[in-house]
């Protein structure tokens, strides 16, 4: 059997599994539920509103320096704050699409971030509290935030932008999984 037929060199043997691993990763399939679940597309509205409020607050602070103190650098601050707001508004939809979670057999995976990518695995047996929050804008859009609290304070994971019914159903499912896993400890 020749190298071209796949029987000889280690290069073709090593490339096969690598290619398959990429394909699995590219299709976003993992062990239990299959694929990454994303937050609601309506969550983009909340991200845009937050970006707009941030820009308005920064602009107000710079105008405060201009009119109260007569500071010349306030105009520069205003330009920078408007540029920051523009960048935040442009990046907001991508930030919302980068949030996802996946239920696996023993844990929940959560991912977030574009430039600073973060993946957190929260074992079901370590979940102590699962909280559903609905802010005013989220309620208007029919969205909820699901918050997990574990024994480690730094592990606080929040899945924002879930539809209310999905957040309630996911909370109940995770509470049942957490209780069954804790009983086995």
N, C-alpha and C positions, 0 to 999 in steps of 0.2 A: 504494500500500500504506500503511495507516495505522499509527500507533504501536502500536495494540492488536494488530495482526497481526505485530508483531515487525520491521517494516521501517524504522522511523523513528528513534526516540530512542536516544541512546547509553546510556541507563539500562537498557533491556531487554537491549541487547547486552552490557553489562558484567555484568549480573546472571547471565546464562546461564553463562558460563565460571566465575564464582565459585561458583555453585551446583554445577556439575559437579565442581569441584576439591574442594569440601567433601564431596561424595558419595564421591569416590575416597578422600579422607582418612578419612571416616567409616567406609568399609568396610575400611580399613586395608590397601589394596592399593598396592603399589609395583612397580617394574619387574620384578625377576627372579623371586623365589619367590612373590610374590603377597601374602602377609599376614604380620603380626607373629606370631612364635611366642612362646608364653608358657612360663614355667617350670612344672614339675609342681605340681599342686594340693597335693601332699604337702609342698611347701616351706613352706607356711603353718605346719606343725608346728615346723619349725626356727626360723622367725621368732618364733613364740609362745614357744618354749623360751628363745631369746635375750632376749626381753623380760622373761620371768619371772626369769631369772638376773640381769639388770640390776637389776630391782626388789629382789630379795633382797640383792644386794650393797649397794645404796644403803641399804636398811633396816638391814643389819648395821653399816654405818659409823655410821649415826645412833644405833643402840643402843649402840655402842661409846662414843660421846661421852656418852651418858646414864649408863651404868654405870661406866665407868672414870674419867671426869672429873667426873661429876655435873653436866654442863652442862644447863641448862634448855632451851636451844635444840635439844637433841637430839630432843625430842618433836616440835618443829616440823619438824625435818629428816625424822623418821619419817613424818609426815603427808604432806610433800611427796614423799618417795620412794615412798610407796604410791600417791599420785595420779599420779606419773610412770609407775609400773608399770601402773596401770589404763589410762592413755592409750596406752601402748605396746602393751598387749594388745589394745585396741580397734582400733588402727590397723594392727596386724601383718598381718591378711589383705589389706588394701588395698595395703600396701607390697609384698607378695609378688605380687599381681596386676598391679602397675604395672611389673614387670620383663619385658622382652621383647627379642627380637632378630629381625633379618631379614637373610637372605643376598641380596645384590644382585649385579649382574654384576661389579662391580669392588671391592666392599667389603662389610664386615659392619656393619650398624647395630645399636647397642645402646642401649636406653632404660631409665631407672630413675628413680624418684622421684615423689613426690606434690606436695609443696610446692616443693621444689627439683628441678625436672625437668631431667634430663640426657640428651642424645642424643650418642653418640659414633660416628663412622664410622671403622672401622679398615680401611685398604686391604689387600687380600690380599698384595700385594707387600712390604708393610712388616712383616708378621708374622715374628718371629724365633723365637718359642717358643710352643707351644700345650701347656699343662699341664692334666692332669686331676687334681683333688684330691678325696679322699673322707674326710671327717671321721667320727668315731664315730657321731654322730647321723644324718648323711647316709647312712652305710653301713647303719645299721639301717632306714632308710626307702628304701634303694635309690637314693639320689640322689648326684650328683657336681657339682663346680664346674669349669667350664672357664675357664682363665686364659690371656689373650693377652699376650705381651710384645713390644713394639716397640722401635725404637731410642730413642724418646722415653720416658723413665722415667715421666712423668706420665700416659701414655696407658694404663696398666695397666687392662685391662678384665677383669672376672670375671663370667661368666654362672653364677649359682648355681642349684641346684635342678633340674638336668637328670637325667632317668632315666639310669642307668649305660650302657645300650646306646646310647641316643641321644647321650650325651656322647662315647663312643668312636667312633661313626660320624661325628659332627660333627668331631671332632678329625682323623680320617683324611681327611675331605673337605677340611677347611681346610688341612691340610698339603699335600695335592696341589695345591690352588688357589694356595697361597703359593709353592710351588716353580715352578709354571708361570708365575706373574706375575713372580717374581724373575729367571727365566731371560730374560725379555723386556726387563729393564732394561739 
